[in-house]
């Protein structure tokens, strides 16, 4: 009987030892998994940052390639010295020092807008329009972005109207056309120029009533319409 007890205890001891060893192996395995997961998460974050940097570099390269295909008259022919500096309290671009190319001005304008540095973004786009008005890089998308930057800066309504007006005039079939019209109207309204606002809003009422832009304008339109009846 005692011998059987010892055998049973021995078996239990061995079994417990095996269970313990298995548990320890599993615990170590989970620790390794957690370490690997943390490492992968860190690498994933770093990879995302690298991808964002590459996207920015690619955008810049594309812009530079497009610019290289334009005529030489797009860049320096106008004569940098003949262009007056943009009228701002603090020049954040310093064009005459750095001699930014059109592609660099666009890349910087987009980057600063993305980082919500709207005043700086607005100045880069305004500098582009002032020094390189004929460049093919100053397209409808860039003009729209320039207008938005000027609006968001809270200081340059005249720049915004200028950019949006250029877009409307040069790109009547653009996907940004109605957006430019909308922001033109809202900028006029913000400046208290109700006549100009009403003129654009009335055009939307007649031509673009089923658009999302009219849904934005209509509440303002209804509030002031009595002044024009």
N, C-alpha and C positions, 0 to 999 in steps of 0.2 A: 504493500500500500504506500509506504513512504517513497519507495522507488518510483511509483507512478506519479506521486505528487511532484517529486523533483523533476521528472521528465516534463510534466505539464508546465511547471514554473520555468523550466529551461526554454521550452517552446515559446511560452509567452514572452520571455525575456528577449529571445531572438526576434520574435515578431515585433515587439515594441521597438527594438533597436532598428529593425528594417523600416518601420513606420517613421521613426525619428529621422533616419537618414534620408528617406524619401521626402519628408516634409522640409528638411533642410535644403535638399536639392531644389525643390519647388520654390522655396523662399528666395534662394540665390538666383534662380531663374527669373522670378518676378522682378527682383531688384535690377537685374541686367536689362530686362525689358523696359523698366521705368527709365533707366539711364539712357538706353537707346532712344526711347521716345522723346526724352528731353533734348537729347543731342539733335535728333531729326527735326524737332520743333524749332530749335535755334537755327539750324541750317536752312530750314524752310523760310524763316523770317529774313535771314540774310540774303537768301536767293530772291525773295520778293523785292527787296531793296535794290538788288543788283539789276533785276528785270526793269524796275522803274527807271533806274539810271540809264540803262541801255535804250529804253523807249525814248527818253529825253534826248540822248545822243543821236539816235536814229532820226528823230524829228529834225534835229539841227542839221544833220548830214543831208537829208532830203531837201531841206530848204536851201542849203548851200548849193546843191546840185541844180535845183531849179533856177537859182539865181545865176549860176555860171552859164546857163543857156540863154539868158536875156542879153539884150544889147548893152554895150558898154555905157550907153547914154543913161541907163537905169541907175548907175552908181555915182560916179564922180563928175560927170559932164556938167551938171548943173552948177558946180562950183560951191563947195562947202562954205567958203568965206562969205558968199553972197546971201546966205540964208540967216535970218535973224534967229537968235536963240529963243526957244519957247518961253513964254512969260509965266514964270512960276516963282514962288517965294524961295524955294530951295530946289536947285537943279540936282535931281537924283540920277541923271543919265550921263552928264558931262561929255556930251558928244564930241566936242572939239578936242578933248583930251584923248578919248579912247577910239574915235573914228569907227564906231560900230558899223558893220555891214548890215544891209536889210535883213538878212537871215538871222543875224545875231540879235537885232532889235526885236524881231518877232519871237525868237526863242526866249529872250529875257522877259518880254511882255507877257507871254503865256505862263512862264515859270512864276513870275511875281503874282499874277492873277490867281494861279493855283494855290499859292501860299497866302492869299488874301491880303497881299500888299498892293491894294488897288491904286493908290496914288502913284507908286513907282511904276506899276504896270501901265497906267494911263500915260505917264510921261514917256515911256519907251515907245508906245504905239503912236503918240502924237509926234515924237521925233521922227519916226519912220515916215509918217505922212508929210512932215515938213521938209525933210531932206531928200526923200526918195518918192515923190508923188507919182512918178511914172513907172516905178518898178512893177513887174508883173506879179510879184509876191504880195502886193497890196490888193488881194482879191476880196470877194464878198465875205468869206469866212473871217478873214483878218479884220476887215472893216467892222464887222458885227462885234467881234471880240473887243476891238478898240473902243467902240461905242459903249459897251457894257462896262469896261474898265473905267471909262470917264464918268459914267453914271454912278458906279459903286464908290468912286473916290469922294463923291459928295461935293466936289469943288469945281468941276469942269463941265457944266451943262453945255456950254458953247462947243466944246470939243465933241461931246456926244452927238449933238445935232449935226455937226460937220461930218462926222464919220457915217452916221446913219443916212444923211442926205446924199453923200457920195455913193453909198451902196444902192440906195433907191434909184438914183439917176443912172448908174453904170450897169446895174444888174437887175433889170426889171423881172427877169424870170428866175431869180435866185430863190433857193429854199429859205433864205433869211430875209426875203423882201418884206413879208407881212410883219415879221418880228421887228425889223427896223422901223416900219411904220408905227407899230405899237409903242416902241420905246421912245420914238420921236414925240408921240402924243403925250405919253406919261411925263416926259421931261418938260414939255411945255406946261403941263398942268402943275408940276412941282414948282416951276418958276413963276406961277401965277399968270401965265399967258393963256387965258381961257379962250381967246379968239382962235389962236393957233391950234389949241387942243381940240376945240369944237370942229374945226375944219377937217382935221384928220379923222376924228371920231365919226363925223357925218359920212365921210367916204367909206369907212368900215360898215356903217349902218346900211348903206346902199349896196355895197359890193360884196361884203364879207360877213354877212349876218350869221352864217352857220359855222363860223370859225372859233377856235379857242381864244383868239386875240380879241374878238368882239365881246366875248363873255367877260374878259378882264376890263374892257373899256366901258361897257354899257352901264354899270352902276354909276360911274363918274358922269357919264353922259346924261343920265336921267336927272342927276342932282342939279345940273346947271342949265338944262335945256330951256327952262322957263325964261331965262334971261335973253333968249334969242327968238322968242315967239311974240 
